[in-house]
Amino acid sequence: MPSSSTPTSPGALVVPPGSALDPMVVLATSVHASPRVYALLLGAGVSMGAGIKTGWGVVTDLVRRAAAADDPNSETASEDAAQDPQAWWEAKGAGPLGYSALLAALGPTPAARQTLLSGYFDADPDDADDKRPGAAHHAIAELVRRGSIGVIITTNFDRLTERALEEAGITPEIIHRPDEYAGTAPLQHRRVAVIKVHGDYLDHESLNTDEELSTYPKEQAAFLDRVFDEYGLIICGWSADWDKALVQAISGIRTRRYPMFWSQYGTQGDKAQDLAARHNAAIITGATADEFFPDLVRRLEALDKLAELPPTREMAVAQLKRALPDPVRRIDLDDLLTRATDLVIGRATPDNYPLHGDVFEQNATGYRRDADTLLHLLAAGVFHDDGTHDALWVRTVQRLARLRQTLPPSHTGDLEALRHYPALLAAWTMGVAAVIAGREEFIGTILTKPVFKSPLRQDPEEAAIFLNSWDVLPKNSLDRFCRLNPQQAWKYPASHYLRQETVEVLRTIEPDDAAIDAACDRFEFLASLFTYDSAAPRRRGMPWPGRYLFESRWGEDGRGLFAEISADADLRARLEPALRNTTMDKALTELAEWRQRYHSDF
């Protein structure tokens, strides 16, 4: 099957073509419900908007050139021939005119045909807009980027689809020579495969003539049979007029697991009509490729907005664990985190979280409740990740940080600052998970990459500064409800509160509460080092408040957390690259000096 997520009963997910709905609605619904179940089949029409001629356009131009060479003394010979290429060709007694016949006559060998065709596909180096990927190519690249499409079959010699994919940051696996079909890995194990069934125009083995296009080598034919059996087809820009072997390959399919959709701008020829009728294809008419593919992308994006998180956090985490190691499913992972983050952001409105009144505890409790699924995803994600998806974790904190992007006209300071609590919870959970996983270098990433610029301040600040719990969870507000006992407040209530609010999440990756507590100490210590690295003047060198500062944890006489981190050469080597304005030694010294000056265990 095309994907590990492909259902065994396609009827449950794929709406078959029919007359009751617009075929574009059916197509978008089907592709959205079953990502990577459909393959694209692209013909020359897909590249027309980018200045690449169709097969008949190449024929007409070659006839013009042949006529000019045939009658060099006539100023109108080329244009006269272009008006009726068929008549000119028949007048030469050469039989029916066709792309294949003309190429065979003008280029008797594959190498000669390659040279003849190169001008139709190579961009003019002096024209930046010549033969560039068009709207269709970029939309196809977006379909691949979002994980909707993983197989592209094309009859085109040009490289515009490949270029569009590369511009989108995607490296396609290209199959374009007969010897590459044998022994190829299953397509579902690749992000995207571009199958150039007629080769590349730079290949001496490219298929052009009727004879070359009449049959495929055995391995290629077997490969295409498998693809056409296992995937639904979305056809665009292909006439079926010239490609006998490809028509035969599609015609030979006895069963179709998934429907066929055929986008046709003009009127279909007899071969296309016969093929479409044979497979009950849904015909989409009246749109060019540059209109069809962007329209499909827009419809899929509209359906994205209706997607919801799995009904339980356990199911969400299970989905994350399946997607995390699978490069094919990284779009699923991105979508999962995006939806969980969207839920938190969407709930964080003044109606749900008032910015006036005695509601600090109520708001803090609500933010934590709304972020519950997201925190479980982040803990599992960072713990099991090897650094491949660090940019995704960073982007989550960055998005949450924007909850304070605009300043409400009326607010209480502590309640306004608390709007960064979801971002702090996310960074704290991921930082402690990174410690538990033994990859503390990620702390440097999560506390330096997200940046926030307050409307009240001139300088942007790194997460080590703007998420410092001195500001996000002010002691005066926490003391009202987070206390050792009614008569005695905690010295550093934010440290106690964050541990209390995240321990249940962290138990999913570390069942030992003592190990979690030690990891929290280590995270707070390392986070404090990064406050000395900030270039922003506010709160620079203000350590994160925490239990790690107490002598029983900090240690004395060469023992304890300070001595352990100071002597850890491996940790130093992993953290130093993230420090831009200081060194580990200097930051450790300044932190020790701050503790000596300002901290007391009592």
N, C-alpha and C positions, 0 to 999 in steps of 0.2 A: 504494500500500500504506500501512497506517497508520503505519509507522515505517521509518526507514532500516535498522533492524536486523531488520525482519521477514523471515523466511526465505522463499525462493521456493518451497520445498517444505514446506508446513505440516505434513504428516504426520510430519516428522522431529521436530517439537517438541510438537505438540499431540495429546494423547491423546483420541480420539473417545469420545463417551458410549457406555456399554455397561453390561451388568448385572453384570459380574464384580466391579466395585469400587463402593464408596460414591461417589455422584456428587460429594460434596464433596471427596473425595480427587482425583478426576479434574479437577474445577474448579481446585483449588489448584495441582495439578501443571501444568496447562495455563497458568494465569495466570503462575506463577513462571517457566516456561520461555519464555514469549512475552510479555514486558511490553508494554503499550500495544497489544496485538492485539485486546483485548476492549473493547467499549463497554457501559456500564450502561444499562438501560432501567428507569426508576423510575416506579412508580405511586403511588397515594394511600396504599397500605399502608405505605410507607416512613416517612411522617410521622405515622402514627397514634400511635406512642409518645410523640410530642412534643405531643400534644393537638390535632392537625389532623384534622378529620373527613374520612372518605372521601366519595366522591360520594353514596353512599346515606345516610351520616350527615347530610350537608348536606340531602338530600331530606327526611329525616325531620324535621329541625329546621325547615325551611322550611314543611312541612306543618303542624307545630305552630303556627308563627307565623300562617300563613294561616287556620287553623281558629279561632285566638283572635280574629283580626280579623273573621272571618266571623260569629262568634257571640259578641259581647262580653259578653252577659248570662249565658253559661254558664261556670261555674268549672272544668268538666271537659272542655270542648270540645277544648282543645289536647292534653291527655293522651290522650283517647279517640282522636283522630286519629292520634297518634303510635303507638298500639298497632297500628293497621292503616292505614298511609298509603294503600295501594292502594285499600282500600274507601272511604275518605273521598273520594279523588280521583274514583273512578268514580261515586260518588253525586252528584258535581257535573256528571256528563255530559261530562267532559273527555277521555275516552279513556284509553289506557294511561298509567300514571304512570311517569315517568322523570326523571332529573336534568335532561336537556335540555328536556323538555316543561314541567316546573315552572318552570325559570328563564325560559323563553320567555314563560310566562304572567305571572309576577310582575315580570319585568324586560324589557319589550318592546324596549329598545334596549341596545346594548353598555354605554353609560355607566350606565344604570340597573342592569344586572346587576353592573357593577363595584362600585357602591355597596352593592348587596345582599350581595355576597360578602366585602367587606373585613373585616367583623367575624369571619369564620371564619379569617382568615389573619393579621390584625394582632395583635401581642402586646399584652396589657394593660399599660400603662405602670406600673401600681401593683403588678404581680405579676412579680417577677424571674424566676420559673420558668415563666411562661406562654409557650407556643409558642416554646421555645428548641430549638436543634438537639439531637437525641437521639443515642443510642448509634449508630444506623445512620448518621446524617449524619457524625458524627465518624469513624467507621470508613471511610466513603467518602472523607473528606478524607485519611485516612492512606493509603488506596490510591493516591490521587493524589500525595501527598507522596513516597511511596517509588518512584513511577514505574511502578506497575503499571497504572494506568488514566489515560487522557487524554481520553476522550469520555464525557459523561454526557447521556443523553437522558431527559427527564422530562416527564410529563403534568401535573405538579403546578404549581399557581399560586403556592404559598408559596415563600419565599426561604430556607428552612432549609439547603438544600444549599450555597447560595452563602455563607451566614453561617458555616457550619462550615469551608468552605475558607478564608475570610478569617481566621477565628480561628486557623487552622493556618499563617497567613502566606502563603497562596496567593491570588493575584488571578485569578479565572476570567474567561475571555472568554464573555460571555453572548449567545446568539442567541435572541431571543424575539419578533421582529416579522417578518412576511413579507418585507419589503424587505431584511432582513439576510442572507438566504440567497444572493442573487445575488452572484456575485463574491467569495465568502468565500475567504480563504487556505486552503491545504491544512491539514487538522486536525493532521497530524503536526508542523507547525511551531509549534504552540501547546502550552503546558504542559497546559492543560485547557480544554475547551470545554463549557459547559453549554447544551444545546439544549432550550429550553422549547417543545415542539412546539405547545402550546395557548396559548402566551403567558404573560404575567405577570398576576396578578389586577388590577394597576393599569393594564393596557393596555385601552384601549377596543376593541382588536382581538382580545382574548382569545377563545378558542373554547369555547363552552359548550353550545349547543343542538345537536340532532340535525343540523339543516341545516348549522351551522358545522363540525360534526365529521365530516361525510360526505365532504368532499374537502379537499385541500390545494392552495394555489396552485401553479402549475407549477414555480417555482423551488424551493419547499420540498419538493415531491414528488421532484424530481430529486436534490436534496441528500440526502434520506433514503435514496433508492434506492442512492446511492453508498456511504453509511455502512453500510447493511445488507449490501451486497455485500462490502465490504472488511474489515469487523470481525466478530468473533464477538460474540454477545449474551449478557449476563447480565441476566436479567429478574427483578425483585423488586417485589412489591406492586402488580402490574398485573393486572387481571382480564380485559381485552380486551372487556368487555361494552359499553362506551359509545363506544369510539373507532374508528369505522368506517374512517376514512381511514388511521389508523395500522395497523389490522389488514390493510387492503388493501396498504399499503406493505410490510409484512413478508411477507404471503402471496405477493406478486408476485416475490419473489426466486427466481430459477431455480436458482442454485447458491449453496452456502455454502462459503466458503473455510475458515471456522472454525466449531466447534460452537456450539450454543445451549444455555444452561443456564437453567432456570426455577425460581426459588424460590417456592413456593406454600405459605402457611400452612394454608389450608383446602382445600376441594374445588374443583377447577377447573370453570368453566362450560363449556358446549358450545363456545363460540368459542375459548376458551383451549385446550381439549383438541384441537380441530381444528388449530389453529395449531401446537401442540407436536408433534402427530403428523406434520403436513406436513413439519416440519423436523427430525424425529427428535431433539427436545430431550431433554436429560437433566433429569428432574424431581426437584427437591430439596424434600421435604415436611417439615412439622412444625416449622418455625422461623419466628419473626417476623423482620422486617427488623432489629430491634434485636439479634437473636441471630445471624442469618445473616451480616451483614457483619463484626461483630467476630470471629466464628469464622473467616471467610476470612482476615482479617488475621493471626490467631494461627497459622494453618496456613502462611501465606507466611513468617512470621518463623521458624517451625521449619525450613522449607526453606532459608532464608538461612544457617542455621548449617552446612548441608552444603556451601555454596558454597566453592570453592577459588580461589586465585589462578591466573592463567594459568600454564602450565607453565614459561615462561621469562621472565626480566626484560624481554627485548626485546619479547615479546608484551604484557607488562603495560604497558610504556611506550607501545607503539603504541595500546593500548586507551585509555590516559589521553589521548593526543594527539587521538584521535577525540572523546572525551567533553568535553574541556576547553572548546572554543568553542561547544558545543551546549547551549543552556539546557534543552532537553528531556532531556538525558542527565546532568544534574548529580547525579541520584541514583546513576547508574552510577559516576560519579567518586567520590562519597562512599563507596560500597560498596567500590570498588577500594582506596582508601586505608585504609579500615577493616580490610579483610582483611589487607593488608600489615602494618599496625600490630599487629593481633591476633597475627600470626605471631611478631613480635618479643616481644610481651608474654607470649604463651603459652610461649615457650621460656625465658624469664628466671626460672627456678626454682632454688632452692638445689641441686637434684640436677644441673642442667646447669652451674650457676655457683656452685661452692663458695665459702663466705665465710671459709674458713680455709685456710692453707697457702700454699706458694709458687706461686700460680696466677694472679698478676696478668696476665702476658702471655697465658696461656691464655684467661682470661676476656675480656680486651680483644679478642683475635683472634676469639673466638666471638661476641661481641656484634656486631662488625663484619660477620661472615659472615651472621648472622641478619638483619641490617638491610640487606643488599645490595639487594634488590629495592625496598624502601621508599626507600632513598636515591636510587636511580635515578628513581623516581617523583617524589620531592620536587624533585630538581634540574630535571627536565624541566617539572614543573608550575609551579614558581615562575618559571623562565626564560620560559616561554611565556604565563603568566597576565598579566592587566592589572590585577590587584587584585580581580577579581570573587570569587575563591575564597580570599581571605586567611584567612577564618575557618576554613576547612578545614585549612590549613597550621598555623595556631595550635593547633587542637584536636589535631593529631597530636603536637606537642611536649607539650601539656598531658597527654595520655594517657600518653606515655612517661615523663613526670616522676613519675607516680604509682607507678612501680616502687619508689620509696623511701618510699611513703606509710606503711608500717609498718616498725618497727625489729625486725630479728631478735633473739631473746634472746641469741644468741652470734654474734660476728662479729669480723673484723679490719677496722679503720677504713677503710683504703684500698680493700679489696675491697667494703665496703658502699657507699662513695662512688662506686665505679666503676659501680654500678647506674644511675647517671645518664648513663653513656656513650652509650647509644642516643639519648637526648634531645639530648645535646651534638652527636653526629654529625648528627642531623636539623637542629638549629638552625644548625650550621656550614655544612652543605651548602646549605641554603636561603639563608643570609646571603650566602655567596660567589656563589651563583647570582643573587641579587638585584643584587649589584654588577656582575656580568657583563652582566646585562640592563639596567643603567642605572636601576634603581629602588631606590636605597638607602633610601628612606623605609620600605620593608618591614622593614628591620633594626630600626627603632624598634618596629614591630608585633610582630615575632617575639621581641624581647628584653624587652618590657614587658607584653604581654598574658598569656602563660603565667605562672602564679603557683604557688609551692610552699611549703608550710609543713611544715618538718621536725618530727618528733615531739620532737626535742631542743631546739627553739627556739620562742620565743614569737611572733616576728614572721614573717608570710609574706614571701617574697622573690620578686622578679621574675627572669626567666630570665637577665638580664644578671649577676645575682649567683649564683643557685644552679647555673648551668651554667658559671661561670668555671672554666677548665681548671686553675687553681691547685689547686682542690679535687677536681675529677673525675678528673684525671690527675696525681696528685702526682709531683713531680720525683724523689723518692727511689725510688719504684717504677718509674718510666719509665727512670731512669738504668741500671737493670740490663740493659735490652735495647735501648733506643733511644739510641744513642751515635754521635758523630762517628767514633770509632774505639775500640778496646779501652782505650786509655790516656786518652782525652779525652771528656768528656761534653758534650752540647749545653748552652748556657746556658739556653735555653727549650725543653726537649725536647717539651713538649706541642704547641707550634707546629709543630715538625718532624713529629711523629707524626700530627697531624690532617691536615696537607698530604699526607703519604705515604699515608694511609689513604683519602683522598677524591679524589685526583687522577684516578684511573681513572673515577670517577663524573663528575667535572666535565669531563673530556675529551669527554663526550657532548654538551656544550653549548658548549664552547670548546676547539678542538684545540691551541691554542698554550699550552704549559706556562708560558712566561714571563708570558702574560696571566693565567693561573690564579694564579700566584705573586703577581702584583701585586694581584689581586682579594682574595687571602687577607690580604695586608698591610692593605688598605683595610678589610676586614671587621673584623679584629682591632682596628684603630684606632677605628673607629666603635663597635664593641661596648664598648670601654673607656670611651668618652664616656658611655655609658648607665649605667656603674657609679656615676658621680657624680650621677646623677639619682635613685638609689634612696633610699627612705625607710628601708629596713632597715639597721640599724647594722652588721651583720656584712659584712665585705668591701666596704663602700661606699668608693668611691674606690680600690679595688685593681684596676688595669688588667688586662686579659687579657694574659698573657705572650705575646710574639711577636717575630718578626724585625723587625717594623715599628719597633721601638725602636732598632735599630742605626742608627748615623749614616749609613750608606750608603743607608738607606731613609727614615729620619726627615728627614734633610737639615739643612743649615745655611745661614745667610746668605740666607734668603728662597727657598731651593730645597728640593725634596723633598716628602714626603708631608704633613708638618705644614703647610707653607706653602700647599700645593695645596688642602688641605681648608679651611684657615682663610680662604682667599680665594674659595672657591666659594660665591657668593651663592645660586645655584639650589639647591645641596645644603643650605645652611643653611635656606632657606625650606621645604624638604621634610622636614627632620628636626626643626625647632623644635616643630611641633605635638605630637610624641611626648614632648617633655621637659616634665615637670610640676613638678619641684623645683629646676631649675637652668636655665641658658641655654647656648647653644652657646659663647659667648665664655668664660663662667666654666668650663665643662667643659674647654675647650681649654687654658685657663690652668692649671687644676689638674693636667691630664695632663702638661703640659710641666714643671710643678714637680716632680711625682712622678718623672719620668724623670731630671731633673737631680739629684735627691736620691738615687735608688736604683739607677739603671741605669748600667752600665759595659759598653763593648763587649768588655772583657777579663775 
